[in-house]
């Protein structure tokens, strides 16, 4: 895979990291702004570890207000709407 590998996601249980994974951005994803990259990393994490997260409480620690911004979008369309739909599964 070509591209920068500057995003991480991890699975933690009881404040202990169980998995840390790095992934590469595609050609188009490299052009995303920081907020959008952070949201993409979390959505990717949520999809990948869905079977472990459903029915469990987990904490998302982030240095941006990306998730709050996404939830406050009055009428999400396209990619934002799909991401919200994915994340609503875990509420």
PyMOL Python script that loads the backbone (N, CA, C, O; Angstrom):
from pymol import cmd

cmd.read_pdbstr("""\
ATOM      1  N   UNK A   1       0.838  -1.178   0.000  1.00  0.00           N
ATOM      2  CA  UNK A   1       0.000   0.000   0.000  1.00  0.00           C
ATOM      3  C   UNK A   1       0.881   1.237   0.000  1.00  0.00           C
ATOM      4  O   UNK A   1       1.803   1.364   0.805  1.00  0.00           O
ATOM      5  N   UNK A   2       0.588   2.120  -0.892  1.00  0.00           N
ATOM      6  CA  UNK A   2       1.359   3.338  -0.995  1.00  0.00           C
ATOM      7  C   UNK A   2       0.653   4.443  -0.235  1.00  0.00           C
ATOM      8  O   UNK A   2      -0.577   4.482  -0.198  1.00  0.00           O
ATOM      9  N   UNK A   3       1.411   5.337   0.367  1.00  0.00           N
ATOM     10  CA  UNK A   3       0.824   6.479   1.068  1.00  0.00           C
ATOM     11  C   UNK A   3       1.382   6.605   2.462  1.00  0.00           C
ATOM     12  O   UNK A   3       2.078   5.719   2.959  1.00  0.00           O
ATOM     13  N   UNK A   4       1.067   7.715   3.080  1.00  0.00           N
ATOM     14  CA  UNK A   4       1.567   7.930   4.432  1.00  0.00           C
ATOM     15  C   UNK A   4       0.770   7.080   5.405  1.00  0.00           C
ATOM     16  O   UNK A   4      -0.422   6.846   5.210  1.00  0.00           O
ATOM     17  N   UNK A   5       1.435   6.625   6.447  1.00  0.00           N
ATOM     18  CA  UNK A   5       0.775   5.825   7.474  1.00  0.00           C
ATOM     19  C   UNK A   5       0.805   6.628   8.755  1.00  0.00           C
ATOM     20  O   UNK A   5       1.656   6.406   9.617  1.00  0.00           O
ATOM     21  N   UNK A   6      -0.126   7.563   8.882  1.00  0.00           N
ATOM     22  CA  UNK A   6      -0.084   8.447  10.034  1.00  0.00           C
ATOM     23  C   UNK A   6      -1.359   8.418  10.844  1.00  0.00           C
ATOM     24  O   UNK A   6      -1.670   9.392  11.530  1.00  0.00           O
ATOM     25  N   UNK A   7      -2.100   7.342  10.786  1.00  0.00           N
ATOM     26  CA  UNK A   7      -3.295   7.241  11.595  1.00  0.00           C
ATOM     27  C   UNK A   7      -3.284   5.903  12.319  1.00  0.00           C
ATOM     28  O   UNK A   7      -2.893   4.876  11.764  1.00  0.00           O
ATOM     29  N   UNK A   8      -3.721   5.942  13.567  1.00  0.00           N
ATOM     30  CA  UNK A   8      -3.720   4.751  14.402  1.00  0.00           C
ATOM     31  C   UNK A   8      -5.104   4.546  14.987  1.00  0.00           C
ATOM     32  O   UNK A   8      -5.839   5.510  15.199  1.00  0.00           O
ATOM     33  N   UNK A   9      -5.458   3.324  15.243  1.00  0.00           N
ATOM     34  CA  UNK A   9      -6.612   3.047  16.076  1.00  0.00           C
ATOM     35  C   UNK A   9      -6.246   1.884  16.958  1.00  0.00           C
ATOM     36  O   UNK A   9      -5.407   1.059  16.598  1.00  0.00           O
ATOM     37  N   UNK A  10      -6.872   1.818  18.114  1.00  0.00           N
ATOM     38  CA  UNK A  10      -6.544   0.738  19.028  1.00  0.00           C
ATOM     39  C   UNK A  10      -7.784   0.274  19.766  1.00  0.00           C
ATOM     40  O   UNK A  10      -8.763   1.010  19.889  1.00  0.00           O
ATOM     41  N   UNK A  11      -7.729  -0.935  20.248  1.00  0.00           N
ATOM     42  CA  UNK A  11      -8.797  -1.535  21.022  1.00  0.00           C
ATOM     43  C   UNK A  11      -8.293  -1.625  22.452  1.00  0.00           C
ATOM     44  O   UNK A  11      -7.232  -2.191  22.714  1.00  0.00           O
ATOM     45  N   UNK A  12      -9.054  -1.070  23.365  1.00  0.00           N
ATOM     46  CA  UNK A  12      -8.638  -1.066  24.769  1.00  0.00           C
ATOM     47  C   UNK A  12      -9.748  -1.639  25.627  1.00  0.00           C
ATOM     48  O   UNK A  12     -10.932  -1.484  25.331  1.00  0.00           O
ATOM     49  N   UNK A  13      -9.343  -2.299  26.687  1.00  0.00           N
ATOM     50  CA  UNK A  13     -10.300  -2.840  27.635  1.00  0.00           C
ATOM     51  C   UNK A  13      -9.828  -2.489  29.031  1.00  0.00           C
ATOM     52  O   UNK A  13      -8.679  -2.749  29.390  1.00  0.00           O
ATOM     53  N   UNK A  14     -10.706  -1.904  29.813  1.00  0.00           N
ATOM     54  CA  UNK A  14     -10.371  -1.495  31.175  1.00  0.00           C
ATOM     55  C   UNK A  14      -9.100  -0.654  31.198  1.00  0.00           C
ATOM     56  O   UNK A  14      -8.232  -0.828  32.054  1.00  0.00           O
ATOM     57  N   UNK A  15      -9.013   0.254  30.243  1.00  0.00           N
ATOM     58  CA  UNK A  15      -7.911   1.199  30.123  1.00  0.00           C
ATOM     59  C   UNK A  15      -6.571   0.537  29.804  1.00  0.00           C
ATOM     60  O   UNK A  15      -5.519   1.142  30.010  1.00  0.00           O
ATOM     61  N   UNK A  16      -6.599  -0.684  29.308  1.00  0.00           N
ATOM     62  CA  UNK A  16      -5.397  -1.356  28.841  1.00  0.00           C
ATOM     63  C   UNK A  16      -5.508  -1.526  27.336  1.00  0.00           C
ATOM     64  O   UNK A  16      -6.512  -2.040  26.841  1.00  0.00           O
ATOM     65  N   UNK A  17      -4.505  -1.108  26.618  1.00  0.00           N
ATOM     66  CA  UNK A  17      -4.526  -1.237  25.168  1.00  0.00           C
ATOM     67  C   UNK A  17      -4.365  -2.708  24.805  1.00  0.00           C
ATOM     68  O   UNK A  17      -3.430  -3.377  25.245  1.00  0.00           O
ATOM     69  N   UNK A  18      -5.299  -3.193  23.991  1.00  0.00           N
ATOM     70  CA  UNK A  18      -5.247  -4.585  23.553  1.00  0.00           C
ATOM     71  C   UNK A  18      -4.726  -4.709  22.131  1.00  0.00           C
ATOM     72  O   UNK A  18      -4.214  -5.759  21.744  1.00  0.00           O
ATOM     73  N   UNK A  19      -4.852  -3.650  21.358  1.00  0.00           N
ATOM     74  CA  UNK A  19      -4.424  -3.691  19.969  1.00  0.00           C
ATOM     75  C   UNK A  19      -4.126  -2.279  19.502  1.00  0.00           C
ATOM     76  O   UNK A  19      -4.896  -1.357  19.767  1.00  0.00           O
ATOM     77  N   UNK A  20      -3.033  -2.112  18.823  1.00  0.00           N
ATOM     78  CA  UNK A  20      -2.694  -0.836  18.202  1.00  0.00           C
ATOM     79  C   UNK A  20      -2.419  -1.138  16.743  1.00  0.00           C
ATOM     80  O   UNK A  20      -1.603  -2.001  16.419  1.00  0.00           O
ATOM     81  N   UNK A  21      -3.095  -0.434  15.877  1.00  0.00           N
ATOM     82  CA  UNK A  21      -2.934  -0.723  14.454  1.00  0.00           C
ATOM     83  C   UNK A  21      -2.735   0.561  13.671  1.00  0.00           C
ATOM     84  O   UNK A  21      -3.368   1.578  13.955  1.00  0.00           O
ATOM     85  N   UNK A  22      -1.870   0.507  12.705  1.00  0.00           N
ATOM     86  CA  UNK A  22      -1.581   1.646  11.846  1.00  0.00           C
ATOM     87  C   UNK A  22      -2.083   1.308  10.447  1.00  0.00           C
ATOM     88  O   UNK A  22      -1.961   0.171   9.992  1.00  0.00           O
ATOM     89  N   UNK A  23      -2.648   2.302   9.772  1.00  0.00           N
ATOM     90  CA  UNK A  23      -3.093   2.034   8.413  1.00  0.00           C
ATOM     91  C   UNK A  23      -2.714   3.178   7.493  1.00  0.00           C
ATOM     92  O   UNK A  23      -2.491   4.308   7.927  1.00  0.00           O
ATOM     93  N   UNK A  24      -2.649   2.856   6.222  1.00  0.00           N
ATOM     94  CA  UNK A  24      -2.220   3.831   5.212  1.00  0.00           C
ATOM     95  C   UNK A  24      -3.428   4.506   4.589  1.00  0.00           C
ATOM     96  O   UNK A  24      -4.465   3.876   4.385  1.00  0.00           O
ATOM     97  N   UNK A  25      -3.290   5.782   4.290  1.00  0.00           N
ATOM     98  CA  UNK A  25      -4.348   6.530   3.613  1.00  0.00           C
ATOM     99  C   UNK A  25      -4.297   6.230   2.118  1.00  0.00           C
ATOM    100  O   UNK A  25      -3.222   6.050   1.547  1.00  0.00           O
ATOM    101  N   UNK A  26      -5.448   6.179   1.505  1.00  0.00           N
ATOM    102  CA  UNK A  26      -5.494   6.040   0.055  1.00  0.00           C
ATOM    103  C   UNK A  26      -5.127   7.393  -0.560  1.00  0.00           C
ATOM    104  O   UNK A  26      -4.982   8.389   0.149  1.00  0.00           O
ATOM    105  N   UNK A  27      -4.984   7.415  -1.850  1.00  0.00           N
ATOM    106  CA  UNK A  27      -4.629   8.648  -2.566  1.00  0.00           C
ATOM    107  C   UNK A  27      -5.626   9.770  -2.250  1.00  0.00           C
ATOM    108  O   UNK A  27      -5.224  10.912  -2.028  1.00  0.00           O
ATOM    109  N   UNK A  28      -6.907   9.450  -2.230  1.00  0.00           N
ATOM    110  CA  UNK A  28      -7.939  10.462  -1.988  1.00  0.00           C
ATOM    111  C   UNK A  28      -8.026  10.845  -0.515  1.00  0.00           C
ATOM    112  O   UNK A  28      -8.261  12.007  -0.182  1.00  0.00           O
ATOM    113  N   UNK A  29      -7.837   9.867   0.361  1.00  0.00           N
ATOM    114  CA  UNK A  29      -7.938  10.135   1.797  1.00  0.00           C
ATOM    115  C   UNK A  29      -6.820  11.045   2.291  1.00  0.00           C
ATOM    116  O   UNK A  29      -7.000  11.759   3.278  1.00  0.00           O
ATOM    117  N   UNK A  30      -5.682  11.030   1.629  1.00  0.00           N
ATOM    118  CA  UNK A  30      -4.582  11.917   2.023  1.00  0.00           C
ATOM    119  C   UNK A  30      -4.962  13.386   1.901  1.00  0.00           C
ATOM    120  O   UNK A  30      -4.352  14.237   2.547  1.00  0.00           O
ATOM    121  N   UNK A  31      -5.963  13.694   1.081  1.00  0.00           N
ATOM    122  CA  UNK A  31      -6.405  15.073   0.908  1.00  0.00           C
ATOM    123  C   UNK A  31      -7.438  15.506   1.943  1.00  0.00           C
ATOM    124  O   UNK A  31      -7.816  16.678   1.974  1.00  0.00           O
ATOM    125  N   UNK A  32      -7.903  14.592   2.789  1.00  0.00           N
ATOM    126  CA  UNK A  32      -8.890  14.935   3.821  1.00  0.00           C
ATOM    127  C   UNK A  32      -8.260  15.892   4.829  1.00  0.00           C
ATOM    128  O   UNK A  32      -7.050  15.857   5.053  1.00  0.00           O
ATOM    129  N   UNK A  33      -9.093  16.754   5.439  1.00  0.00           N
ATOM    130  CA  UNK A  33      -8.578  17.598   6.515  1.00  0.00           C
ATOM    131  C   UNK A  33      -8.439  16.754   7.779  1.00  0.00           C
ATOM    132  O   UNK A  33      -8.871  15.601   7.801  1.00  0.00           O
ATOM    133  N   UNK A  34      -7.846  17.309   8.820  1.00  0.00           N
ATOM    134  CA  UNK A  34      -7.538  16.547  10.029  1.00  0.00           C
ATOM    135  C   UNK A  34      -8.807  15.993  10.680  1.00  0.00           C
ATOM    136  O   UNK A  34      -8.827  14.842  11.117  1.00  0.00           O
ATOM    137  N   UNK A  35      -9.845  16.789  10.744  1.00  0.00           N
ATOM    138  CA  UNK A  35     -11.096  16.346  11.368  1.00  0.00           C
ATOM    139  C   UNK A  35     -11.681  15.150  10.626  1.00  0.00           C
ATOM    140  O   UNK A  35     -12.120  14.179  11.242  1.00  0.00           O
ATOM    141  N   UNK A  36     -11.684  15.229   9.324  1.00  0.00           N
ATOM    142  CA  UNK A  36     -12.244  14.140   8.514  1.00  0.00           C
ATOM    143  C   UNK A  36     -11.385  12.876   8.633  1.00  0.00           C
ATOM    144  O   UNK A  36     -11.922  11.769   8.664  1.00  0.00           O
ATOM    145  N   UNK A  37     -10.059  13.030   8.699  1.00  0.00           N
ATOM    146  CA  UNK A  37      -9.176  11.866   8.876  1.00  0.00           C
ATOM    147  C   UNK A  37      -9.433  11.199  10.226  1.00  0.00           C
ATOM    148  O   UNK A  37      -9.444   9.972  10.328  1.00  0.00           O
ATOM    149  N   UNK A  38      -9.639  12.009  11.255  1.00  0.00           N
ATOM    150  CA  UNK A  38      -9.897  11.452  12.573  1.00  0.00           C
ATOM    151  C   UNK A  38     -11.218  10.679  12.581  1.00  0.00           C
ATOM    152  O   UNK A  38     -11.303   9.590  13.148  1.00  0.00           O
ATOM    153  N   UNK A  39     -12.220  11.234  11.964  1.00  0.00           N
ATOM    154  CA  UNK A  39     -13.506  10.536  11.871  1.00  0.00           C
ATOM    155  C   UNK A  39     -13.369   9.241  11.082  1.00  0.00           C
ATOM    156  O   UNK A  39     -13.927   8.214  11.469  1.00  0.00           O
ATOM    157  N   UNK A  40     -12.632   9.284   9.986  1.00  0.00           N
ATOM    158  CA  UNK A  40     -12.424   8.081   9.180  1.00  0.00           C
ATOM    159  C   UNK A  40     -11.717   7.002   9.999  1.00  0.00           C
ATOM    160  O   UNK A  40     -12.082   5.829   9.923  1.00  0.00           O
ATOM    161  N   UNK A  41     -10.715   7.388  10.775  1.00  0.00           N
ATOM    162  CA  UNK A  41      -9.997   6.420  11.605  1.00  0.00           C
ATOM    163  C   UNK A  41     -10.938   5.763  12.609  1.00  0.00           C
ATOM    164  O   UNK A  41     -10.887   4.550  12.810  1.00  0.00           O
ATOM    165  N   UNK A  42     -11.797   6.562  13.236  1.00  0.00           N
ATOM    166  CA  UNK A  42     -12.713   5.984  14.214  1.00  0.00           C
ATOM    167  C   UNK A  42     -13.770   5.099  13.564  1.00  0.00           C
ATOM    168  O   UNK A  42     -14.089   4.031  14.087  1.00  0.00           O
ATOM    169  N   UNK A  43     -14.309   5.527  12.446  1.00  0.00           N
ATOM    170  CA  UNK A  43     -15.320   4.718  11.751  1.00  0.00           C
ATOM    171  C   UNK A  43     -14.700   3.404  11.278  1.00  0.00           C
ATOM    172  O   UNK A  43     -15.332   2.352  11.369  1.00  0.00           O
ATOM    173  N   UNK A  44     -13.477   3.460  10.777  1.00  0.00           N
ATOM    174  CA  UNK A  44     -12.773   2.243  10.348  1.00  0.00           C
ATOM    175  C   UNK A  44     -12.589   1.299  11.532  1.00  0.00           C
ATOM    176  O   UNK A  44     -12.818   0.094  11.421  1.00  0.00           O
ATOM    177  N   UNK A  45     -12.172   1.861  12.664  1.00  0.00           N
ATOM    178  CA  UNK A  45     -12.002   1.081  13.889  1.00  0.00           C
ATOM    179  C   UNK A  45     -13.330   0.441  14.308  1.00  0.00           C
ATOM    180  O   UNK A  45     -13.371  -0.747  14.629  1.00  0.00           O
ATOM    181  N   UNK A  46     -14.405   1.220  14.304  1.00  0.00           N
ATOM    182  CA  UNK A  46     -15.713   0.730  14.728  1.00  0.00           C
ATOM    183  C   UNK A  46     -16.202  -0.404  13.830  1.00  0.00           C
ATOM    184  O   UNK A  46     -16.758  -1.389  14.316  1.00  0.00           O
ATOM    185  N   UNK A  47     -15.996  -0.265  12.530  1.00  0.00           N
ATOM    186  CA  UNK A  47     -16.412  -1.320  11.601  1.00  0.00           C
ATOM    187  C   UNK A  47     -15.591  -2.587  11.802  1.00  0.00           C
ATOM    188  O   UNK A  47     -16.136  -3.691  11.812  1.00  0.00           O
ATOM    189  N   UNK A  48     -14.285  -2.427  11.962  1.00  0.00           N
ATOM    190  CA  UNK A  48     -13.379  -3.568  12.067  1.00  0.00           C
ATOM    191  C   UNK A  48     -13.619  -4.374  13.348  1.00  0.00           C
ATOM    192  O   UNK A  48     -13.539  -5.602  13.337  1.00  0.00           O
ATOM    193  N   UNK A  49     -13.912  -3.677  14.448  1.00  0.00           N
ATOM    194  CA  UNK A  49     -14.046  -4.347  15.744  1.00  0.00           C
ATOM    195  C   UNK A  49     -15.488  -4.356  16.244  1.00  0.00           C
ATOM    196  O   UNK A  49     -15.730  -4.436  17.448  1.00  0.00           O
ATOM    197  N   UNK A  50     -16.432  -4.275  15.331  1.00  0.00           N
ATOM    198  CA  UNK A  50     -17.852  -4.214  15.664  1.00  0.00           C
ATOM    199  C   UNK A  50     -18.263  -5.339  16.598  1.00  0.00           C
ATOM    200  O   UNK A  50     -18.963  -5.094  17.581  1.00  0.00           O
ATOM    201  N   UNK A  51     -17.849  -6.552  16.319  1.00  0.00           N
ATOM    202  CA  UNK A  51     -18.274  -7.711  17.115  1.00  0.00           C
ATOM    203  C   UNK A  51     -17.787  -7.627  18.558  1.00  0.00           C
ATOM    204  O   UNK A  51     -18.409  -8.204  19.451  1.00  0.00           O
ATOM    205  N   UNK A  52     -16.684  -6.914  18.803  1.00  0.00           N
ATOM    206  CA  UNK A  52     -16.180  -6.773  20.157  1.00  0.00           C
ATOM    207  C   UNK A  52     -16.834  -5.592  20.882  1.00  0.00           C
ATOM    208  O   UNK A  52     -16.943  -5.603  22.108  1.00  0.00           O
ATOM    209  N   UNK A  53     -17.260  -4.594  20.146  1.00  0.00           N
ATOM    210  CA  UNK A  53     -17.770  -3.364  20.739  1.00  0.00           C
ATOM    211  C   UNK A  53     -19.261  -3.392  21.037  1.00  0.00           C
ATOM    212  O   UNK A  53     -19.702  -2.777  22.008  1.00  0.00           O
ATOM    213  N   UNK A  54     -20.047  -4.090  20.227  1.00  0.00           N
ATOM    214  CA  UNK A  54     -21.488  -4.116  20.435  1.00  0.00           C
ATOM    215  C   UNK A  54     -21.821  -4.706  21.806  1.00  0.00           C
ATOM    216  O   UNK A  54     -21.328  -5.774  22.169  1.00  0.00           O
ATOM    217  N   UNK A  55     -22.655  -4.006  22.551  1.00  0.00           N
ATOM    218  CA  UNK A  55     -23.050  -4.459  23.874  1.00  0.00           C
ATOM    219  C   UNK A  55     -22.041  -4.145  24.958  1.00  0.00           C
ATOM    220  O   UNK A  55     -22.277  -4.462  26.125  1.00  0.00           O
ATOM    221  N   UNK A  56     -20.922  -3.529  24.604  1.00  0.00           N
ATOM    222  CA  UNK A  56     -19.900  -3.176  25.587  1.00  0.00           C
ATOM    223  C   UNK A  56     -19.795  -1.669  25.694  1.00  0.00           C
ATOM    224  O   UNK A  56     -20.065  -0.944  24.737  1.00  0.00           O
ATOM    225  N   UNK A  57     -19.408  -1.215  26.850  1.00  0.00           N
ATOM    226  CA  UNK A  57     -19.134   0.212  27.013  1.00  0.00           C
ATOM    227  C   UNK A  57     -17.684   0.447  26.630  1.00  0.00           C
ATOM    228  O   UNK A  57     -16.798  -0.321  27.004  1.00  0.00           O
ATOM    229  N   UNK A  58     -17.452   1.513  25.881  1.00  0.00           N
ATOM    230  CA  UNK A  58     -16.078   1.859  25.532  1.00  0.00           C
ATOM    231  C   UNK A  58     -15.952   3.366  25.472  1.00  0.00           C
ATOM    232  O   UNK A  58     -16.941   4.080  25.311  1.00  0.00           O
ATOM    233  N   UNK A  59     -14.749   3.831  25.602  1.00  0.00           N
ATOM    234  CA  UNK A  59     -14.448   5.249  25.665  1.00  0.00           C
ATOM    235  C   UNK A  59     -13.635   5.647  24.452  1.00  0.00           C
ATOM    236  O   UNK A  59     -12.660   4.981  24.101  1.00  0.00           O
ATOM    237  N   UNK A  60     -14.032   6.725  23.817  1.00  0.00           N
ATOM    238  CA  UNK A  60     -13.281   7.263  22.683  1.00  0.00           C
ATOM    239  C   UNK A  60     -12.534   8.489  23.170  1.00  0.00           C
ATOM    240  O   UNK A  60     -13.149   9.457  23.617  1.00  0.00           O
ATOM    241  N   UNK A  61     -11.237   8.456  23.089  1.00  0.00           N
ATOM    242  CA  UNK A  61     -10.434   9.616  23.452  1.00  0.00           C
ATOM    243  C   UNK A  61      -9.924  10.249  22.170  1.00  0.00           C
ATOM    244  O   UNK A  61      -9.322   9.590  21.322  1.00  0.00           O
ATOM    245  N   UNK A  62     -10.176  11.526  22.053  1.00  0.00           N
ATOM    246  CA  UNK A  62      -9.791  12.228  20.841  1.00  0.00           C
ATOM    247  C   UNK A  62      -9.302  13.627  21.190  1.00  0.00           C
ATOM    248  O   UNK A  62      -9.719  14.203  22.195  1.00  0.00           O
ATOM    249  N   UNK A  63      -8.423  14.169  20.364  1.00  0.00           N
ATOM    250  CA  UNK A  63      -7.899  15.504  20.625  1.00  0.00           C
ATOM    251  C   UNK A  63      -8.626  16.564  19.795  1.00  0.00           C
ATOM    252  O   UNK A  63      -8.236  17.731  19.809  1.00  0.00           O
ATOM    253  N   UNK A  64      -9.650  16.179  19.091  1.00  0.00           N
ATOM    254  CA  UNK A  64     -10.455  17.112  18.299  1.00  0.00           C
ATOM    255  C   UNK A  64     -11.919  16.937  18.652  1.00  0.00           C
ATOM    256  O   UNK A  64     -12.289  15.947  19.284  1.00  0.00           O
ATOM    257  N   UNK A  65     -12.731  17.853  18.265  1.00  0.00           N
ATOM    258  CA  UNK A  65     -14.170  17.759  18.498  1.00  0.00           C
ATOM    259  C   UNK A  65     -14.861  17.175  17.267  1.00  0.00           C
ATOM    260  O   UNK A  65     -15.995  17.538  16.953  1.00  0.00           O
ATOM    261  N   UNK A  66     -14.179  16.278  16.582  1.00  0.00           N
ATOM    262  CA  UNK A  66     -14.690  15.727  15.322  1.00  0.00           C
ATOM    263  C   UNK A  66     -16.026  15.018  15.498  1.00  0.00           C
ATOM    264  O   UNK A  66     -16.950  15.234  14.714  1.00  0.00           O
ATOM    265  N   UNK A  67     -16.137  14.177  16.516  1.00  0.00           N
ATOM    266  CA  UNK A  67     -17.380  13.442  16.709  1.00  0.00           C
ATOM    267  C   UNK A  67     -18.521  14.371  17.094  1.00  0.00           C
ATOM    268  O   UNK A  67     -19.646  14.200  16.624  1.00  0.00           O
ATOM    269  N   UNK A  68     -18.242  15.349  17.941  1.00  0.00           N
ATOM    270  CA  UNK A  68     -19.278  16.313  18.319  1.00  0.00           C
ATOM    271  C   UNK A  68     -19.729  17.111  17.106  1.00  0.00           C
ATOM    272  O   UNK A  68     -20.920  17.365  16.924  1.00  0.00           O
ATOM    273  N   UNK A  69     -18.782  17.499  16.288  1.00  0.00           N
ATOM    274  CA  UNK A  69     -19.103  18.266  15.087  1.00  0.00           C
ATOM    275  C   UNK A  69     -19.980  17.446  14.141  1.00  0.00           C
ATOM    276  O   UNK A  69     -20.934  17.963  13.558  1.00  0.00           O
ATOM    277  N   UNK A  70     -19.649  16.174  13.998  1.00  0.00           N
ATOM    278  CA  UNK A  70     -20.434  15.309  13.120  1.00  0.00           C
ATOM    279  C   UNK A  70     -21.865  15.165  13.635  1.00  0.00           C
ATOM    280  O   UNK A  70     -22.818  15.211  12.857  1.00  0.00           O
ATOM    281  N   UNK A  71     -22.010  14.992  14.944  1.00  0.00           N
ATOM    282  CA  UNK A  71     -23.343  14.816  15.521  1.00  0.00           C
ATOM    283  C   UNK A  71     -24.171  16.090  15.474  1.00  0.00           C
ATOM    284  O   UNK A  71     -25.400  16.021  15.473  1.00  0.00           O
ATOM    285  N   UNK A  72     -23.529  17.245  15.434  1.00  0.00           N
ATOM    286  CA  UNK A  72     -24.257  18.516  15.414  1.00  0.00           C
ATOM    287  C   UNK A  72     -24.585  18.993  14.002  1.00  0.00           C
ATOM    288  O   UNK A  72     -25.219  20.034  13.832  1.00  0.00           O
ATOM    289  N   UNK A  73     -24.162  18.247  13.001  1.00  0.00           N
ATOM    290  CA  UNK A  73     -24.468  18.614  11.622  1.00  0.00           C
ATOM    291  C   UNK A  73     -25.976  18.555  11.433  1.00  0.00           C
ATOM    292  O   UNK A  73     -26.576  17.502  11.646  1.00  0.00           O
ATOM    293  N   UNK A  74     -26.613  19.675  11.033  1.00  0.00           N
ATOM    294  CA  UNK A  74     -28.080  19.699  10.937  1.00  0.00           C
ATOM    295  C   UNK A  74     -28.656  18.689   9.938  1.00  0.00           C
ATOM    296  O   UNK A  74     -29.614  17.986  10.259  1.00  0.00           O
ATOM    297  N   UNK A  75     -28.097  18.611   8.762  1.00  0.00           N
ATOM    298  CA  UNK A  75     -28.584  17.666   7.752  1.00  0.00           C
ATOM    299  C   UNK A  75     -27.391  16.979   7.087  1.00  0.00           C
ATOM    300  O   UNK A  75     -26.945  17.398   6.018  1.00  0.00           O
ATOM    301  N   UNK A  76     -26.879  15.929   7.720  1.00  0.00           N
ATOM    302  CA  UNK A  76     -25.732  15.240   7.123  1.00  0.00           C
ATOM    303  C   UNK A  76     -26.111  14.566   5.807  1.00  0.00           C
ATOM    304  O   UNK A  76     -27.187  13.981   5.681  1.00  0.00           O
ATOM    305  N   UNK A  77     -25.220  14.659   4.842  1.00  0.00           N
ATOM    306  CA  UNK A  77     -25.451  14.019   3.547  1.00  0.00           C
ATOM    307  C   UNK A  77     -24.227  13.210   3.161  1.00  0.00           C
ATOM    308  O   UNK A  77     -23.133  13.439   3.676  1.00  0.00           O
ATOM    309  N   UNK A  78     -24.410  12.285   2.275  1.00  0.00           N
ATOM    310  CA  UNK A  78     -23.303  11.508   1.719  1.00  0.00           C
ATOM    311  C   UNK A  78     -22.501  10.775   2.770  1.00  0.00           C
ATOM    312  O   UNK A  78     -23.037  10.014   3.576  1.00  0.00           O
ATOM    313  N   UNK A  79     -21.212  11.022   2.741  1.00  0.00           N
ATOM    314  CA  UNK A  79     -20.269  10.323   3.612  1.00  0.00           C
ATOM    315  C   UNK A  79     -20.578  10.567   5.088  1.00  0.00           C
ATOM    316  O   UNK A  79     -20.523   9.639   5.894  1.00  0.00           O
ATOM    317  N   UNK A  80     -20.898  11.799   5.441  1.00  0.00           N
ATOM    318  CA  UNK A  80     -21.213  12.100   6.839  1.00  0.00           C
ATOM    319  C   UNK A  80     -22.424  11.308   7.318  1.00  0.00           C
ATOM    320  O   UNK A  80     -22.421  10.799   8.439  1.00  0.00           O
ATOM    321  N   UNK A  81     -23.434  11.198   6.508  1.00  0.00           N
ATOM    322  CA  UNK A  81     -24.637  10.440   6.878  1.00  0.00           C
ATOM    323  C   UNK A  81     -24.306   8.964   7.072  1.00  0.00           C
ATOM    324  O   UNK A  81     -24.799   8.338   8.010  1.00  0.00           O
ATOM    325  N   UNK A  82     -23.481   8.406   6.200  1.00  0.00           N
ATOM    326  CA  UNK A  82     -23.089   6.991   6.328  1.00  0.00           C
ATOM    327  C   UNK A  82     -22.288   6.775   7.601  1.00  0.00           C
ATOM    328  O   UNK A  82     -22.498   5.788   8.306  1.00  0.00           O
ATOM    329  N   UNK A  83     -21.367   7.693   7.904  1.00  0.00           N
ATOM    330  CA  UNK A  83     -20.564   7.573   9.117  1.00  0.00           C
ATOM    331  C   UNK A  83     -21.441   7.656  10.359  1.00  0.00           C
ATOM    332  O   UNK A  83     -21.254   6.884  11.300  1.00  0.00           O
ATOM    333  N   UNK A  84     -22.394   8.582  10.374  1.00  0.00           N
ATOM    334  CA  UNK A  84     -23.306   8.695  11.519  1.00  0.00           C
ATOM    335  C   UNK A  84     -24.118   7.418  11.700  1.00  0.00           C
ATOM    336  O   UNK A  84     -24.320   6.959  12.824  1.00  0.00           O
ATOM    337  N   UNK A  85     -24.572   6.859  10.618  1.00  0.00           N
ATOM    338  CA  UNK A  85     -25.344   5.624  10.668  1.00  0.00           C
ATOM    339  C   UNK A  85     -24.504   4.501  11.271  1.00  0.00           C
ATOM    340  O   UNK A  85     -25.003   3.719  12.080  1.00  0.00           O
ATOM    341  N   UNK A  86     -23.255   4.421  10.888  1.00  0.00           N
ATOM    342  CA  UNK A  86     -22.355   3.401  11.442  1.00  0.00           C
ATOM    343  C   UNK A  86     -22.159   3.597  12.929  1.00  0.00           C
ATOM    344  O   UNK A  86     -22.206   2.633  13.693  1.00  0.00           O
ATOM    345  N   UNK A  87     -21.939   4.836  13.354  1.00  0.00           N
ATOM    346  CA  UNK A  87     -21.655   5.117  14.759  1.00  0.00           C
ATOM    347  C   UNK A  87     -22.875   5.025  15.655  1.00  0.00           C
ATOM    348  O   UNK A  87     -22.738   4.770  16.852  1.00  0.00           O
ATOM    349  N   UNK A  88     -24.061   5.225  15.110  1.00  0.00           N
ATOM    350  CA  UNK A  88     -25.290   5.141  15.910  1.00  0.00           C
ATOM    351  C   UNK A  88     -25.530   3.740  16.445  1.00  0.00           C
ATOM    352  O   UNK A  88     -26.240   3.561  17.435  1.00  0.00           O
ATOM    353  N   UNK A  89     -24.950   2.763  15.802  1.00  0.00           N
ATOM    354  CA  UNK A  89     -25.079   1.379  16.245  1.00  0.00           C
ATOM    355  C   UNK A  89     -24.520   1.175  17.652  1.00  0.00           C
ATOM    356  O   UNK A  89     -24.952   0.266  18.361  1.00  0.00           O
ATOM    357  N   UNK A  90     -23.579   1.996  18.058  1.00  0.00           N
ATOM    358  CA  UNK A  90     -22.860   1.800  19.309  1.00  0.00           C
ATOM    359  C   UNK A  90     -23.378   2.650  20.457  1.00  0.00           C
ATOM    360  O   UNK A  90     -22.763   2.670  21.523  1.00  0.00           O
ATOM    361  N   UNK A  91     -24.483   3.347  20.274  1.00  0.00           N
ATOM    362  CA  UNK A  91     -24.998   4.198  21.348  1.00  0.00           C
ATOM    363  C   UNK A  91     -25.829   3.437  22.326  1.00  0.00           C
ATOM    364  O   UNK A  91     -26.334   4.015  23.289  1.00  0.00           O
TER     365      UNK A  91
END
""", "prot")
cmd.dss("prot")
cmd.show_as("cartoon", "prot")
cmd.util.cbc("prot")
cmd.orient("prot")
